[in-house]
Amino acid sequence: MPGQLRTLLRAVLGLTTRGRCLLAAGLAAALCAWALNERELLRVAAFVITLPLLAVVLLAVTQVRIHAQRKPFPQRVPAGAECAVRIDLWRSGRLPAGQTIITDGVPYGLGARPRFVVQRLPHDRSVPLSYPLRPVLRGVHHIGTLHATIADPFGLCEVDRPLLGPSRITVIPATVELAGLPFGGSLGIDDRGTAGRVAGIGDPDAVVRQYRHGDDLRRVHWPSTARRDELMVRLEERPRHGSTTIMLDHRAAAHAGTGTTASLEWAVSFVASACLRLRRGGHGVRLVNHLATPLAELPSHGTSEHEDLLLDALAEVRASHEREITTGHDPAGGGALIAVLGGVGEAAAERLCRHRRPGAAGFAVLLDTPSWAADGTGDGADGDAPALNAAQQFQAAGWDTCVVTPGTDMHQVWTRICTSTPRAPVTGGSP
């Protein structure tokens, strides 16, 4: 009973301007009929008052059953690309439905909020509705509640009913097609630029055959020999695919700008493009943040599902509250490292360089974050050191560097990385 009273109260509050004016006119006519003792006018007043009240009772009691299904396609869309949302409406039960207004709760970051007017909702089939979306902000968004506003045939009363809850849509970072591989990165070259072999003693991936007279005994594969109780030798050695670690600095204090033009968005987009290029070039990729915490990993033999997981992880990256880079070890474990950094100072650069072994392949992409700020001043970290000073410090430690501004093309930065070579650190002075 309380639920019915609440429904009735919502229907009364849902009286339209037409319904309220008609109810007010009926009350005024009833008052005049009582004052003038006009029974005919009183009958008209009673009819006018009853009509909107009947509309209220009709919408509150009948409970027209409307159902809906929403499906965004695709559910994963790059930032700036267009996708679509399809809504299927249908009605169950025998009660007719009058004019129905459908509104979907699209957030500002996805596009304009759609509104549809369905004059008659059929009983025996669904009504398809669709609207486009062009999300510009990377992240995990939710399309809000789908509402149906049901009106009576005379337009005297409207009742708002929720039909569907939120739906998730993932906006992955926009990527660009890059060419080339860094650090002499053809297949069969390891992180130090030297030829590596996977097959070896104790390697389960080695391809073996029976020993033949004249085979080099150094090629005997002892684990297979022990299993088969006969001499087995390695048939071939498979080159090891290189592995590269990419560090993404997403500290809020190290970046500047807002929305799609923020320096963090450039960094995320570049990291996504670099990871995909390395994976498709046959390299394994480890993605870590400024704390050396793993965010995602792409094995060299990975599939498109691994790429989707990486892009989903980057879609959820948000500016963090840490103000300093506090890695206590080499994020790449001695391997190749590409660090995409925001505003860094001497302390942060020294911490990154301290744990890198001499000659290890390292490249620092330094974002000149003040140039991303609207007023020309960024919230740099560690003393607001300019990017050029940080570049000199990295170069003294044997890194190659590239300073990036808002107008820098990602292809140019990647070409610079691909043509870089490890250098010995400078001792006893600046470069």
C-alpha positions, 0 to 999 in steps of 0.5 A: 500500500505505501508503494502505491501511495508513493506511485500515486504521489509521483503521478500527481507531481507529474502533472504537466502545465496543461494538466495543472492549468486544466485542474486550476480552471476546473477549481475556479469554475467550481468556485464560480458555480457555487458563488453564482448557484449555477448547476450547469457550470458546476457539472462542467467544473466537475468534468474539467477537474476529473479529467486530469485526476483520471490521467493521474490515476491511469498512469499510477495504477496501470503501470505500463510495462516498458522494457529496454536493452542497451548495447554500445558498440564497440565497448572499447573505443579509442579517444576521438573515434566515433562509436554508437549506442543501440537501444531496443524498446519493447512493451509487455502486457496488453495496456497501450502506451501513449507518447514515450520520451526516452532520455539516456544519461550520457556523461559530458565526456562522451557527448551530447545527451540523446532524447527520443520521442516514441509516439506509439510503442508496439506490443509485438516487436521492439523499436530500435533507437541509436545515437552516436558518441565521440568520446574525447577523454580517455578513461572508463566511463559509464552511460547513466540510467536510461529513463522513460517519460510516459504521458497519457494520451491527452498530455495532462500527466507524465511519469518518469521511470528508470528502465536501465542502469549504467553501462560501461564503455572504455575509452582507450588512448589514441595511438599512432603507427610507429616504424622501426625498433630501438636499440638495434632491436631486430629479432635475435638481439637482446637488451644489450644489443648482442645476439642471444640464444634461448636454447641451452642446457635445461631449456625446455623450449629446445628442439632436439634429435637423436645423437649422430656420429660426428655431432659436437658433444657440446650440443648434447641436451642433457635433460632430454638425454636423461628422459629418453635414456639416449643421447639427444642433441639440440637441433637448432637454437632459437634467437631470443626476442628482446625485452624492453621496459617502458616507464610512465611517469603519471605524477600529477605534480610532474604534468601540466595542462587539462583535458585532451591537451594535457601533457599526461595525455601525450605521455599515455598516448606515446607509451601506448603507441610504443608498446604496440610497436615493440610487441608487433616487432617481436619484443616483450614489453613491461610497462611500469609506473614512476614507482616501478610498479608493473602496470601491464606486460606484453610477451613477445609471443602475445596476442591481441588480447594482451594488447587489449589488456595493456590499453585497458590498463592505460585507459585507467591511468590517472594522475597520482598524488606522489610528488617524487620518483622513489624507485629503489632499484633499476626498473628494467632489471638491467635491460633496455629502458625507455622512461617517459617522464614529466617534470623531473629535477636533479633528485629524481634524475639522480635516483633513476640513474643511480641503479642503472648499470654502465652501458645499459640501453636507456632513453629518457623522453622528457616532457617540457611540462611548463610549455603545456601550461596555459599560463606558461608555468607548470607544476614541475617536481623536485624543484621545477628543474627545466627539461634541458637541465634534466636532459644534461644530467641523464646524458652525463649518466650515459642515457640518450634523451629527447625533450618534448613540447606540445608540438613535437611529433611522436614519429620524430621522438620514436625515430630518435629512440630507434637511432640512439645507441648506449653510451658510456657515462661521463665522469669528472665533468658535464657533457 
